[in-house]
Amino acid sequence: MNESEFLALADAILDSIERQADVWFEKRDIDIEGARSGNVLTLTFADRSQAVINSQAPMQEMWVAARSGGFHYRLKDGKWLDTRSGEELARALSRICSEQAGEEVVVDELPVR
């Protein structure tokens, strides 16, 4: 995948996560606020903790920084996988957001094309 294809895909991923956070707030009354600035999406939770998701075009990775640590995800075999643990990005974000929101949050499957 070339850089422009990666950037379009990363943009779609960040858009998807931001839309889902809006739904959690509006439909489930979960206090999560999404704020987007370019290739960075910051999710702020009721306790003021944050999870930051951003794209790294030179490495073609998605990065996540959260209270539980920092994680890098690379597209492999049609899935965004943690470069160390192999955990899928949507599953990891579900875990991270649930921990920081204090209730179950499920991140839907994220774009891979």
Backbone as XML, in Angstrom:
<?xml version="1.0"?>
<chain id="A" units="angstrom">
  <residue number="1" name="MET">
    <atom name="N" x="0.863" y="-1.159" z="0.000"/>
    <atom name="CA" x="0.000" y="0.000" z="0.000"/>
    <atom name="C" x="0.916" y="1.231" z="0.000"/>
  </residue>
  <residue number="2" name="ASN">
    <atom name="N" x="0.587" y="2.193" z="-0.843"/>
    <atom name="CA" x="1.396" y="3.411" z="-0.870"/>
    <atom name="C" x="0.938" y="4.368" z="0.237"/>
  </residue>
  <residue number="3" name="GLU">
    <atom name="N" x="1.677" y="5.465" z="0.393"/>
    <atom name="CA" x="1.398" y="6.378" z="1.504"/>
    <atom name="C" x="0.013" y="7.009" z="1.417"/>
  </residue>
  <residue number="4" name="SER">
    <atom name="N" x="-0.414" y="7.403" z="0.227"/>
    <atom name="CA" x="-1.739" y="8.033" z="0.110"/>
    <atom name="C" x="-2.855" y="7.037" z="0.423"/>
  </residue>
  <residue number="5" name="GLU">
    <atom name="N" x="-2.677" y="5.773" z="0.045"/>
    <atom name="CA" x="-3.669" y="4.742" z="0.390"/>
    <atom name="C" x="-3.708" y="4.530" z="1.901"/>
  </residue>
  <residue number="6" name="PHE">
    <atom name="N" x="-2.523" y="4.495" z="2.522"/>
    <atom name="CA" x="-2.477" y="4.337" z="3.976"/>
    <atom name="C" x="-3.164" y="5.507" z="4.670"/>
  </residue>
  <residue number="7" name="LEU">
    <atom name="N" x="-2.867" y="6.726" z="4.231"/>
    <atom name="CA" x="-3.460" y="7.906" z="4.864"/>
    <atom name="C" x="-4.979" y="7.905" z="4.748"/>
  </residue>
  <residue number="8" name="ALA">
    <atom name="N" x="-5.502" y="7.480" z="3.598"/>
    <atom name="CA" x="-6.959" y="7.399" z="3.423"/>
    <atom name="C" x="-7.547" y="6.349" z="4.361"/>
  </residue>
  <residue number="9" name="LEU">
    <atom name="N" x="-6.869" y="5.213" z="4.492"/>
    <atom name="CA" x="-7.337" y="4.150" z="5.379"/>
    <atom name="C" x="-7.267" y="4.599" z="6.843"/>
  </residue>
  <residue number="10" name="ALA">
    <atom name="N" x="-6.174" y="5.226" z="7.228"/>
    <atom name="CA" x="-6.028" y="5.717" z="8.602"/>
    <atom name="C" x="-7.113" y="6.737" z="8.922"/>
  </residue>
  <residue number="11" name="ASP">
    <atom name="N" x="-7.424" y="7.602" z="7.964"/>
    <atom name="CA" x="-8.479" y="8.596" z="8.151"/>
    <atom name="C" x="-9.827" y="7.907" z="8.371"/>
  </residue>
  <residue number="12" name="ALA">
    <atom name="N" x="-10.096" y="6.852" z="7.600"/>
    <atom name="CA" x="-11.352" y="6.103" z="7.756"/>
    <atom name="C" x="-11.427" y="5.435" z="9.129"/>
  </residue>
  <residue number="13" name="ILE">
    <atom name="N" x="-10.299" y="4.932" z="9.618"/>
    <atom name="CA" x="-10.260" y="4.295" z="10.939"/>
    <atom name="C" x="-10.557" y="5.323" z="12.029"/>
  </residue>
  <residue number="14" name="LEU">
    <atom name="N" x="-9.890" y="6.457" z="11.976"/>
    <atom name="CA" x="-10.110" y="7.495" z="12.985"/>
    <atom name="C" x="-11.539" y="8.014" z="12.931"/>
  </residue>
  <residue number="15" name="ASP">
    <atom name="N" x="-12.084" y="8.189" z="11.723"/>
    <atom name="CA" x="-13.487" y="8.606" z="11.579"/>
    <atom name="C" x="-14.426" y="7.592" z="12.220"/>
  </residue>
  <residue number="16" name="SER">
    <atom name="N" x="-14.163" y="6.301" z="11.983"/>
    <atom name="CA" x="-15.008" y="5.238" z="12.526"/>
    <atom name="C" x="-14.994" y="5.253" z="14.055"/>
  </residue>
  <residue number="17" name="ILE">
    <atom name="N" x="-13.816" y="5.373" z="14.638"/>
    <atom name="CA" x="-13.707" y="5.392" z="16.098"/>
    <atom name="C" x="-14.415" y="6.621" z="16.667"/>
  </residue>
  <residue number="18" name="GLU">
    <atom name="N" x="-14.222" y="7.770" z="16.027"/>
    <atom name="CA" x="-14.859" y="8.998" z="16.508"/>
    <atom name="C" x="-16.381" y="8.899" z="16.433"/>
  </residue>
  <residue number="19" name="ARG">
    <atom name="N" x="-16.906" y="8.345" z="15.343"/>
    <atom name="CA" x="-18.364" y="8.159" z="15.215"/>
    <atom name="C" x="-18.883" y="7.225" z="16.300"/>
  </residue>
  <residue number="20" name="GLN">
    <atom name="N" x="-18.151" y="6.141" z="16.559"/>
    <atom name="CA" x="-18.582" y="5.199" z="17.590"/>
    <atom name="C" x="-18.589" y="5.863" z="18.967"/>
  </residue>
  <residue number="21" name="ALA">
    <atom name="N" x="-17.586" y="6.679" z="19.262"/>
    <atom name="CA" x="-17.551" y="7.386" z="20.549"/>
    <atom name="C" x="-18.747" y="8.324" z="20.679"/>
  </residue>
  <residue number="22" name="ASP">
    <atom name="N" x="-19.122" y="8.971" z="19.578"/>
    <atom name="CA" x="-20.308" y="9.843" z="19.598"/>
    <atom name="C" x="-21.567" y="9.043" z="19.930"/>
  </residue>
  <residue number="23" name="VAL">
    <atom name="N" x="-21.680" y="7.843" z="19.378"/>
    <atom name="CA" x="-22.837" y="6.980" z="19.643"/>
    <atom name="C" x="-22.844" y="6.544" z="21.105"/>
  </residue>
  <residue number="24" name="TRP">
    <atom name="N" x="-21.681" y="6.188" z="21.653"/>
    <atom name="CA" x="-21.624" y="5.785" z="23.063"/>
    <atom name="C" x="-22.119" y="6.916" z="23.949"/>
  </residue>
  <residue number="25" name="PHE">
    <atom name="N" x="-21.742" y="8.141" z="23.611"/>
    <atom name="CA" x="-22.146" y="9.299" z="24.404"/>
    <atom name="C" x="-23.636" y="9.579" z="24.237"/>
  </residue>
  <residue number="26" name="GLU">
    <atom name="N" x="-24.110" y="9.608" z="22.990"/>
    <atom name="CA" x="-25.497" y="9.996" z="22.710"/>
    <atom name="C" x="-26.514" y="8.912" z="23.060"/>
  </residue>
  <residue number="27" name="LYS">
    <atom name="N" x="-26.207" y="7.663" z="22.759"/>
    <atom name="CA" x="-27.188" y="6.579" z="22.929"/>
    <atom name="C" x="-27.052" y="5.849" z="24.260"/>
  </residue>
  <residue number="28" name="ARG">
    <atom name="N" x="-25.824" y="5.773" z="24.778"/>
    <atom name="CA" x="-25.610" y="4.997" z="26.000"/>
    <atom name="C" x="-25.242" y="5.866" z="27.195"/>
  </residue>
  <residue number="29" name="ASP">
    <atom name="N" x="-25.123" y="7.167" z="26.972"/>
    <atom name="CA" x="-24.788" y="8.112" z="28.031"/>
    <atom name="C" x="-23.471" y="7.761" z="28.725"/>
  </residue>
  <residue number="30" name="ILE">
    <atom name="N" x="-22.515" y="7.276" z="27.929"/>
    <atom name="CA" x="-21.173" y="7.011" z="28.441"/>
    <atom name="C" x="-20.356" y="8.267" z="28.186"/>
  </residue>
  <residue number="31" name="ASP">
    <atom name="N" x="-19.746" y="8.786" z="29.226"/>
    <atom name="CA" x="-19.040" y="10.062" z="29.121"/>
    <atom name="C" x="-17.677" y="9.882" z="28.459"/>
  </residue>
  <residue number="32" name="ILE">
    <atom name="N" x="-17.680" y="9.863" z="27.123"/>
    <atom name="CA" x="-16.462" y="9.798" z="26.321"/>
    <atom name="C" x="-16.565" y="10.908" z="25.281"/>
  </residue>
  <residue number="33" name="GLU">
    <atom name="N" x="-15.564" y="11.758" z="25.252"/>
    <atom name="CA" x="-15.550" y="12.837" z="24.262"/>
    <atom name="C" x="-14.412" y="12.605" z="23.282"/>
  </residue>
  <residue number="34" name="GLY">
    <atom name="N" x="-14.729" y="12.606" z="21.998"/>
    <atom name="CA" x="-13.719" y="12.465" z="20.965"/>
    <atom name="C" x="-13.360" y="13.817" z="20.381"/>
  </residue>
  <residue number="35" name="ALA">
    <atom name="N" x="-12.066" y="14.078" z="20.226"/>
    <atom name="CA" x="-11.599" y="15.324" z="19.615"/>
    <atom name="C" x="-10.532" y="14.975" z="18.585"/>
  </residue>
  <residue number="36" name="ARG">
    <atom name="N" x="-10.764" y="15.396" z="17.360"/>
    <atom name="CA" x="-9.874" y="15.048" z="16.257"/>
    <atom name="C" x="-9.078" y="16.265" z="15.821"/>
  </residue>
  <residue number="37" name="SER">
    <atom name="N" x="-7.796" y="16.065" z="15.609"/>
    <atom name="CA" x="-6.921" y="17.090" z="15.057"/>
    <atom name="C" x="-5.983" y="16.407" z="14.071"/>
  </residue>
  <residue number="38" name="GLY">
    <atom name="N" x="-6.296" y="16.530" z="12.791"/>
    <atom name="CA" x="-5.474" y="15.885" z="11.767"/>
    <atom name="C" x="-5.485" y="14.381" z="11.910"/>
  </residue>
  <residue number="39" name="ASN">
    <atom name="N" x="-4.303" y="13.804" z="12.067"/>
    <atom name="CA" x="-4.191" y="12.347" z="12.165"/>
    <atom name="C" x="-4.212" y="11.853" z="13.605"/>
  </residue>
  <residue number="40" name="VAL">
    <atom name="N" x="-4.706" y="12.689" z="14.528"/>
    <atom name="CA" x="-4.746" y="12.323" z="15.951"/>
    <atom name="C" x="-6.178" y="12.426" z="16.471"/>
  </residue>
  <residue number="41" name="LEU">
    <atom name="N" x="-6.639" y="11.346" z="17.104"/>
    <atom name="CA" x="-7.945" y="11.329" z="17.763"/>
    <atom name="C" x="-7.708" y="11.118" z="19.255"/>
  </residue>
  <residue number="42" name="THR">
    <atom name="N" x="-8.207" y="12.038" z="20.058"/>
    <atom name="CA" x="-8.080" y="11.929" z="21.509"/>
    <atom name="C" x="-9.450" y="11.638" z="22.097"/>
  </residue>
  <residue number="43" name="LEU">
    <atom name="N" x="-9.543" y="10.540" z="22.836"/>
    <atom name="CA" x="-10.764" y="10.193" z="23.563"/>
    <atom name="C" x="-10.535" y="10.566" z="25.022"/>
  </residue>
  <residue number="44" name="THR">
    <atom name="N" x="-11.411" y="11.415" z="25.555"/>
    <atom name="CA" x="-11.302" y="11.834" z="26.947"/>
    <atom name="C" x="-12.488" y="11.262" z="27.715"/>
  </residue>
  <residue number="45" name="PHE">
    <atom name="N" x="-12.191" y="10.631" z="28.843"/>
    <atom name="CA" x="-13.188" y="9.931" z="29.645"/>
    <atom name="C" x="-13.599" y="10.776" z="30.849"/>
  </residue>
  <residue number="46" name="ALA">
    <atom name="N" x="-14.649" y="10.355" z="31.542"/>
    <atom name="CA" x="-15.201" y="11.112" z="32.669"/>
    <atom name="C" x="-14.157" y="11.409" z="33.741"/>
  </residue>
  <residue number="47" name="ASP">
    <atom name="N" x="-13.234" y="10.476" z="33.956"/>
    <atom name="CA" x="-12.201" y="10.684" z="34.979"/>
    <atom name="C" x="-11.027" y="11.519" z="34.466"/>
  </residue>
  <residue number="48" name="ARG">
    <atom name="N" x="-11.187" y="12.085" z="33.273"/>
    <atom name="CA" x="-10.195" y="12.923" z="32.592"/>
    <atom name="C" x="-9.011" y="12.137" z="32.044"/>
  </residue>
  <residue number="49" name="SER">
    <atom name="N" x="-9.048" y="10.819" z="32.131"/>
    <atom name="CA" x="-8.011" y="10.025" z="31.483"/>
    <atom name="C" x="-8.243" y="10.092" z="29.977"/>
  </residue>
  <residue number="50" name="GLN">
    <atom name="N" x="-7.203" y="9.785" z="29.222"/>
    <atom name="CA" x="-7.312" y="9.869" z="27.769"/>
    <atom name="C" x="-6.744" y="8.632" z="27.099"/>
  </residue>
  <residue number="51" name="ALA">
    <atom name="N" x="-7.239" y="8.382" z="25.899"/>
    <atom name="CA" x="-6.651" y="7.414" z="24.983"/>
    <atom name="C" x="-6.428" y="8.185" z="23.688"/>
  </residue>
  <residue number="52" name="VAL">
    <atom name="N" x="-5.221" y="8.100" z="23.162"/>
    <atom name="CA" x="-4.867" y="8.836" z="21.953"/>
    <atom name="C" x="-4.560" y="7.831" z="20.852"/>
  </residue>
  <residue number="53" name="ILE">
    <atom name="N" x="-5.234" y="7.985" z="19.715"/>
    <atom name="CA" x="-5.044" y="7.101" z="18.567"/>
    <atom name="C" x="-4.536" y="7.965" z="17.428"/>
  </residue>
  <residue number="54" name="ASN">
    <atom name="N" x="-3.432" y="7.555" z="16.816"/>
    <atom name="CA" x="-2.921" y="8.320" z="15.689"/>
    <atom name="C" x="-2.265" y="7.413" z="14.656"/>
  </residue>
  <residue number="55" name="SER">
    <atom name="N" x="-2.124" y="7.956" z="13.463"/>
    <atom name="CA" x="-1.498" y="7.206" z="12.375"/>
    <atom name="C" x="-0.038" y="7.618" z="12.248"/>
  </residue>
  <residue number="56" name="GLN">
    <atom name="N" x="0.778" y="6.664" z="11.863"/>
    <atom name="CA" x="2.196" y="6.892" z="11.594"/>
    <atom name="C" x="2.460" y="6.443" z="10.161"/>
  </residue>
  <residue number="57" name="ALA">
    <atom name="N" x="2.316" y="7.374" z="9.219"/>
    <atom name="CA" x="2.420" y="7.045" z="7.796"/>
    <atom name="C" x="3.764" y="6.435" z="7.396"/>
  </residue>
  <residue number="58" name="PRO">
    <atom name="N" x="4.903" y="6.949" z="7.875"/>
    <atom name="CA" x="6.173" y="6.365" z="7.431"/>
    <atom name="C" x="6.292" y="4.871" z="7.748"/>
  </residue>
  <residue number="59" name="MET">
    <atom name="N" x="5.677" y="4.447" z="8.854"/>
    <atom name="CA" x="5.735" y="3.034" z="9.249"/>
    <atom name="C" x="4.472" y="2.276" z="8.876"/>
  </residue>
  <residue number="60" name="GLN">
    <atom name="N" x="3.469" y="2.992" z="8.359"/>
    <atom name="CA" x="2.157" y="2.419" z="8.047"/>
    <atom name="C" x="1.585" y="1.682" z="9.260"/>
  </residue>
  <residue number="61" name="GLU">
    <atom name="N" x="1.586" y="2.390" z="10.384"/>
    <atom name="CA" x="1.066" y="1.847" z="11.635"/>
    <atom name="C" x="0.050" y="2.800" z="12.250"/>
  </residue>
  <residue number="62" name="MET">
    <atom name="N" x="-0.822" y="2.227" z="13.068"/>
    <atom name="CA" x="-1.716" y="2.991" z="13.933"/>
    <atom name="C" x="-1.150" y="2.844" z="15.340"/>
  </residue>
  <residue number="63" name="TRP">
    <atom name="N" x="-1.051" y="3.950" z="16.054"/>
    <atom name="CA" x="-0.509" y="3.936" z="17.411"/>
    <atom name="C" x="-1.595" y="4.310" z="18.399"/>
  </residue>
  <residue number="64" name="VAL">
    <atom name="N" x="-1.553" y="3.674" z="19.566"/>
    <atom name="CA" x="-2.497" y="3.967" z="20.642"/>
    <atom name="C" x="-1.693" y="4.210" z="21.920"/>
  </residue>
  <residue number="65" name="ALA">
    <atom name="N" x="-2.002" y="5.316" z="22.582"/>
    <atom name="CA" x="-1.423" y="5.610" z="23.895"/>
    <atom name="C" x="-2.583" y="5.708" z="24.873"/>
  </residue>
  <residue number="66" name="ALA">
    <atom name="N" x="-2.494" y="4.946" z="25.957"/>
    <atom name="CA" x="-3.577" y="4.907" z="26.943"/>
    <atom name="C" x="-2.970" y="4.729" z="28.328"/>
  </residue>
  <residue number="67" name="ARG">
    <atom name="N" x="-3.822" y="4.754" z="29.320"/>
    <atom name="CA" x="-3.362" y="4.567" z="30.695"/>
    <atom name="C" x="-2.609" y="3.239" z="30.839"/>
  </residue>
  <residue number="68" name="SER">
    <atom name="N" x="-3.030" y="2.229" z="30.080"/>
    <atom name="CA" x="-2.416" y="0.899" z="30.187"/>
    <atom name="C" x="-1.132" y="0.748" z="29.382"/>
  </residue>
  <residue number="69" name="GLY">
    <atom name="N" x="-0.755" y="1.765" z="28.600"/>
    <atom name="CA" x="0.503" y="1.690" z="27.864"/>
    <atom name="C" x="0.404" y="2.215" z="26.446"/>
  </residue>
  <residue number="70" name="GLY">
    <atom name="N" x="1.479" y="2.000" z="25.696"/>
    <atom name="CA" x="1.537" y="2.408" z="24.301"/>
    <atom name="C" x="1.584" y="1.179" z="23.406"/>
  </residue>
  <residue number="71" name="PHE">
    <atom name="N" x="0.879" y="1.251" z="22.281"/>
    <atom name="CA" x="0.735" y="0.090" z="21.410"/>
    <atom name="C" x="0.844" y="0.509" z="19.948"/>
  </residue>
  <residue number="72" name="HIS">
    <atom name="N" x="1.448" y="-0.352" z="19.132"/>
    <atom name="CA" x="1.588" y="-0.107" z="17.698"/>
    <atom name="C" x="0.871" y="-1.223" z="16.943"/>
  </residue>
  <residue number="73" name="TYR">
    <atom name="N" x="0.120" y="-0.845" z="15.903"/>
    <atom name="CA" x="-0.666" y="-1.811" z="15.124"/>
    <atom name="C" x="-0.297" y="-1.694" z="13.658"/>
  </residue>
  <residue number="74" name="ARG">
    <atom name="N" x="-0.107" y="-2.845" z="13.034"/>
    <atom name="CA" x="0.232" y="-2.907" z="11.619"/>
    <atom name="C" x="-0.763" y="-3.834" z="10.928"/>
  </residue>
  <residue number="75" name="LEU">
    <atom name="N" x="-1.141" y="-3.474" z="9.713"/>
    <atom name="CA" x="-2.075" y="-4.290" z="8.936"/>
    <atom name="C" x="-1.360" y="-5.545" z="8.449"/>
  </residue>
  <residue number="76" name="LYS">
    <atom name="N" x="-1.915" y="-6.702" z="8.830"/>
    <atom name="CA" x="-1.327" y="-7.981" z="8.435"/>
    <atom name="C" x="-2.457" y="-8.975" z="8.214"/>
  </residue>
  <residue number="77" name="ASP">
    <atom name="N" x="-2.481" y="-9.587" z="7.054"/>
    <atom name="CA" x="-3.505" y="-10.583" z="6.718"/>
    <atom name="C" x="-4.918" y="-10.041" z="6.929"/>
  </residue>
  <residue number="78" name="GLY">
    <atom name="N" x="-5.130" y="-8.772" z="6.572"/>
    <atom name="CA" x="-6.462" y="-8.182" z="6.658"/>
    <atom name="C" x="-6.907" y="-7.792" z="8.055"/>
  </residue>
  <residue number="79" name="LYS">
    <atom name="N" x="-5.951" y="-7.694" z="9.004"/>
    <atom name="CA" x="-6.287" y="-7.309" z="10.378"/>
    <atom name="C" x="-5.236" y="-6.335" z="10.895"/>
  </residue>
  <residue number="80" name="TRP">
    <atom name="N" x="-5.691" y="-5.378" z="11.711"/>
    <atom name="CA" x="-4.757" y="-4.478" z="12.394"/>
    <atom name="C" x="-4.304" y="-5.181" z="13.665"/>
  </residue>
  <residue number="81" name="LEU">
    <atom name="N" x="-3.021" y="-5.595" z="13.714"/>
    <atom name="CA" x="-2.512" y="-6.390" z="14.826"/>
    <atom name="C" x="-1.409" y="-5.656" z="15.576"/>
  </residue>
  <residue number="82" name="ASP">
    <atom name="N" x="-1.432" y="-5.794" z="16.910"/>
    <atom name="CA" x="-0.380" y="-5.248" z="17.758"/>
    <atom name="C" x="0.940" y="-5.899" z="17.349"/>
  </residue>
  <residue number="83" name="THR">
    <atom name="N" x="1.966" y="-5.081" z="17.154"/>
    <atom name="CA" x="3.245" y="-5.604" z="16.681"/>
    <atom name="C" x="3.951" y="-6.467" z="17.721"/>
  </residue>
  <residue number="84" name="ARG">
    <atom name="N" x="3.534" y="-6.409" z="18.980"/>
    <atom name="CA" x="4.136" y="-7.246" z="20.022"/>
    <atom name="C" x="3.239" y="-8.413" z="20.423"/>
  </residue>
  <residue number="85" name="SER">
    <atom name="N" x="1.986" y="-8.122" z="20.760"/>
    <atom name="CA" x="1.108" y="-9.167" z="21.313"/>
    <atom name="C" x="0.249" y="-9.861" z="20.262"/>
  </residue>
  <residue number="86" name="GLY">
    <atom name="N" x="0.027" y="-9.211" z="19.116"/>
    <atom name="CA" x="-0.857" y="-9.772" z="18.099"/>
    <atom name="C" x="-2.329" y="-9.469" z="18.326"/>
  </residue>
  <residue number="87" name="GLU">
    <atom name="N" x="-2.658" y="-8.711" z="19.392"/>
    <atom name="CA" x="-4.056" y="-8.367" z="19.673"/>
    <atom name="C" x="-4.589" y="-7.451" z="18.570"/>
  </residue>
  <residue number="88" name="GLU">
    <atom name="N" x="-5.841" y="-7.675" z="18.160"/>
    <atom name="CA" x="-6.464" y="-6.841" z="17.136"/>
    <atom name="C" x="-6.790" y="-5.457" z="17.691"/>
  </residue>
  <residue number="89" name="LEU">
    <atom name="N" x="-6.693" y="-4.451" z="16.828"/>
    <atom name="CA" x="-6.907" y="-3.064" z="17.229"/>
    <atom name="C" x="-8.295" y="-2.835" z="17.822"/>
  </residue>
  <residue number="90" name="ALA">
    <atom name="N" x="-9.345" y="-3.302" z="17.173"/>
    <atom name="CA" x="-10.706" y="-3.075" z="17.693"/>
    <atom name="C" x="-10.880" y="-3.724" z="19.063"/>
  </residue>
  <residue number="91" name="ARG">
    <atom name="N" x="-10.341" y="-4.916" z="19.235"/>
    <atom name="CA" x="-10.440" y="-5.599" z="20.532"/>
    <atom name="C" x="-9.669" y="-4.827" z="21.605"/>
  </residue>
  <residue number="92" name="ALA">
    <atom name="N" x="-8.483" y="-4.356" z="21.251"/>
    <atom name="CA" x="-7.680" y="-3.591" z="22.208"/>
    <atom name="C" x="-8.382" y="-2.292" z="22.592"/>
  </residue>
  <residue number="93" name="LEU">
    <atom name="N" x="-8.945" y="-1.597" z="21.604"/>
    <atom name="CA" x="-9.659" y="-0.356" z="21.907"/>
    <atom name="C" x="-10.893" y="-0.619" z="22.761"/>
  </residue>
  <residue number="94" name="SER">
    <atom name="N" x="-11.564" y="-1.737" z="22.532"/>
    <atom name="CA" x="-12.710" y="-2.109" z="23.376"/>
    <atom name="C" x="-12.263" y="-2.272" z="24.823"/>
  </residue>
  <residue number="95" name="ARG">
    <atom name="N" x="-11.151" y="-2.968" z="25.014"/>
    <atom name="CA" x="-10.612" y="-3.196" z="26.364"/>
    <atom name="C" x="-10.188" y="-1.874" z="27.005"/>
  </residue>
  <residue number="96" name="ILE">
    <atom name="N" x="-9.425" y="-1.082" z="26.267"/>
    <atom name="CA" x="-8.923" y="0.191" z="26.791"/>
    <atom name="C" x="-10.072" y="1.128" z="27.154"/>
  </residue>
  <residue number="97" name="CYS">
    <atom name="N" x="-11.022" y="1.283" z="26.239"/>
    <atom name="CA" x="-12.149" y="2.196" z="26.491"/>
    <atom name="C" x="-13.023" y="1.696" z="27.636"/>
  </residue>
  <residue number="98" name="SER">
    <atom name="N" x="-13.212" y="0.387" z="27.734"/>
    <atom name="CA" x="-14.002" y="-0.173" z="28.834"/>
    <atom name="C" x="-13.326" y="0.094" z="30.171"/>
  </residue>
  <residue number="99" name="GLU">
    <atom name="N" x="-12.006" y="-0.119" z="30.219"/>
    <atom name="CA" x="-11.261" y="0.126" z="31.458"/>
    <atom name="C" x="-11.354" y="1.589" z="31.868"/>
  </residue>
  <residue number="100" name="GLN">
    <atom name="N" x="-11.178" y="2.480" z="30.914"/>
    <atom name="CA" x="-11.130" y="3.904" z="31.244"/>
    <atom name="C" x="-12.517" y="4.515" z="31.424"/>
  </residue>
  <residue number="101" name="ALA">
    <atom name="N" x="-13.542" y="3.931" z="30.797"/>
    <atom name="CA" x="-14.914" y="4.432" z="30.960"/>
    <atom name="C" x="-15.584" y="3.843" z="32.194"/>
  </residue>
  <residue number="102" name="GLY">
    <atom name="N" x="-15.073" y="2.699" z="32.667"/>
    <atom name="CA" x="-15.669" y="2.059" z="33.830"/>
    <atom name="C" x="-16.899" y="1.238" z="33.505"/>
  </residue>
  <residue number="103" name="GLU">
    <atom name="N" x="-17.150" y="1.018" z="32.226"/>
    <atom name="CA" x="-18.240" y="0.134" z="31.794"/>
    <atom name="C" x="-17.918" y="-0.404" z="30.407"/>
  </residue>
  <residue number="104" name="GLU">
    <atom name="N" x="-18.633" y="-1.471" z="30.033"/>
    <atom name="CA" x="-18.301" y="-2.148" z="28.782"/>
    <atom name="C" x="-18.572" y="-1.274" z="27.562"/>
  </residue>
  <residue number="105" name="VAL">
    <atom name="N" x="-17.553" y="-1.191" z="26.740"/>
    <atom name="CA" x="-17.627" y="-0.485" z="25.465"/>
    <atom name="C" x="-17.085" y="-1.440" z="24.413"/>
  </residue>
  <residue number="106" name="VAL">
    <atom name="N" x="-17.789" y="-1.571" z="23.303"/>
    <atom name="CA" x="-17.338" y="-2.457" z="22.230"/>
    <atom name="C" x="-17.074" y="-1.625" z="20.985"/>
  </residue>
  <residue number="107" name="VAL">
    <atom name="N" x="-15.845" y="-1.696" z="20.501"/>
    <atom name="CA" x="-15.475" y="-1.018" z="19.262"/>
    <atom name="C" x="-15.761" y="-1.978" z="18.114"/>
  </residue>
  <residue number="108" name="ASP">
    <atom name="N" x="-16.570" y="-1.515" z="17.172"/>
    <atom name="CA" x="-16.893" y="-2.333" z="16.005"/>
    <atom name="C" x="-15.653" y="-2.533" z="15.145"/>
  </residue>
  <residue number="109" name="GLU">
    <atom name="N" x="-15.731" y="-3.531" z="14.274"/>
    <atom name="CA" x="-14.642" y="-3.819" z="13.354"/>
    <atom name="C" x="-14.236" y="-2.551" z="12.613"/>
  </residue>
  <residue number="110" name="LEU">
    <atom name="N" x="-12.938" y="-2.376" z="12.438"/>
    <atom name="CA" x="-12.413" y="-1.170" z="11.801"/>
    <atom name="C" x="-12.021" y="-1.446" z="10.349"/>
  </residue>
  <residue number="111" name="PRO">
    <atom name="N" x="-12.034" y="-0.411" z="9.511"/>
    <atom name="CA" x="-11.707" y="-0.596" z="8.094"/>
    <atom name="C" x="-10.307" y="-1.168" z="7.891"/>
  </residue>
  <residue number="112" name="VAL">
    <atom name="N" x="-10.179" y="-2.025" z="6.882"/>
    <atom name="CA" x="-8.875" y="-2.570" z="6.508"/>
    <atom name="C" x="-8.565" y="-2.281" z="5.034"/>
  </residue>
  <residue number="113" name="ARG">
    <atom name="N" x="-9.492" y="-1.630" z="4.344"/>
    <atom name="CA" x="-9.281" y="-1.234" z="2.937"/>
    <atom name="C" x="-9.802" y="0.147" z="2.704"/>
  </residue>
</chain>
